[in-house]
Amino acid sequence: MANVLTYENYTGSVEYSHEDRCFFGKIEFINDLITFEATTVDELEANFKEAVESYILTCKALNKPQKQFNGVFNVRPGVELHMAAARKAMEIGVSLNAYIKSLIAKDTHFSAH
């Protein structure tokens, strides 16, 4: 299980430096490098939230997009898996794209409104 924090729909990675005796991380899935660190879990969570809030405010002030996702990505499953997925999609009467989206939604417990 990965060590992550979430706040305001942002995800932060978390690592620990034994040498420095501190936690550190960065906001993931953005076009910038925003880091945070702390010596306790409570401080780490607070610093992550502060980093997210600061990032949001900075992006608004600069009229800059905050996230890099565009809703499209390529998947390379290999020939056999591609064929099996296409067949399954056809069996259940949906497009391959709709089939893959449904699997991702099910696995991530995502529900589009």
PyMOL commands that set and color helices and strands:
alter all, ss='L'
color gray80, all
select helices_A, chain A and resi 41-62+79-92+96-108
alter helices_A, ss='H'
color red, helices_A
select strands_A, chain A and resi 4-7+10-13+15-17+22-28+35-38
alter strands_A, ss='S'
color yellow, strands_A
deselect
rebuild
show_as cartoon
